[in-house]
């Protein structure tokens, strides 16, 4: 059992390499928040106290953990719990049963985690299907200098009619501007990359060192050699890297490049490329001007559609229920740009959806009680669900599902800016998904993950079995799009949920504290 007592607070810090100060969210006064390391089968007891001296609310999500029989611990505000108000404590208590690998935790309340309330969550596994001498966690993120509340308010206002997403000022690696990873001659390393950013995907390339992908999103893969990674927000990729066998007498670059296609405009002073160091000896020169062709690098990144899981997981070869979600960004006539699944831009309900499920008895299976604004779907026990995402938008979106690893069974190829699909060229348009003429061959052993990229004007098709009762969020992990409503709510086997879960006193107190009444019990 790992017990944590965390209290949040604001603090102005100087992030290494960044000239301006930044107001961040600390846990017990510490920033960055600690990495949590557990073993498979361990229990986590985490008391999160809201210690903010303003009105900021909070909540914590453990990204990628399935929370089997512990849906109530999943964390998203107004989905599985009320936000935690100032002075209040929510008790997160769950066991990590089946899963191993690389995860992370983050606030799930507005764009709050952008101000630093996030950290790695690693589940160690004594029987990993690969070997190495040492491991290093490498976090990637984007940094906004202003407070998230201010950015969020301006973003979702009439003064931003085009819905242009806020542009970050910096890319961070391990919560600094530049980082050094130490290698010893002859050793093998596991590098766990986690994109904990709010918005921008990052490319990673190591100079003169090969990477072998062995894990994505907590799922072991067949080893796959690559020289470039593409990591979207929410995604994790772990690679094995072999250090040089003999002293190279130099250090090497680890290059991190923002995916600029996601930015509305690229400000002149924004550094898209950051050079970090793989150091064999700190007396050697810091690597400079690595010889690399960024455009080529982008083409070299491995397409996860072609990865295979280490333990063969056969294709779910049919579906019982298909959900088609058309992604569009548009205005509702009030000057603010919203994001839509079909024609609905998610707006939070007045009660957490889980509260509604647990207090509605037999009605919990009636979609009408959830209203029209949640994009809610109810799944029967053990149905195979197919989710089709059609992107009618020209942006790239990483979609994340809570409570499941899904199979990626169709995916439009990566879009490169110099290969535009002209509107009149219908053949190359990959929207909408055409089931009778799929773009790619269905994989026999599809990759499983919890966050997948939907390409501009492309589609992606996912399958999973509804075998985990819960209220699970499905959303774009670009936090600005989450704010704009690119969210669906999957309510899986509500009656089983009513049997497993109860609204504890702590849960009810947290709600009462922020003034959200508990209907029923
Ligand atoms: Cu990483 Cu709904 O979250």
Boltz pocket constraint, residues with backbone or C-beta under 6 A from the ligand:
constraints:
  - pocket:
      binder: B
      contacts: [[A, 61], [A, 63], [A, 76], [A, 106], [A, 108], [A, 234], [A, 400], [A, 402], [A, 473], [A, 475], [A, 477]]
      max_distance: 6.0
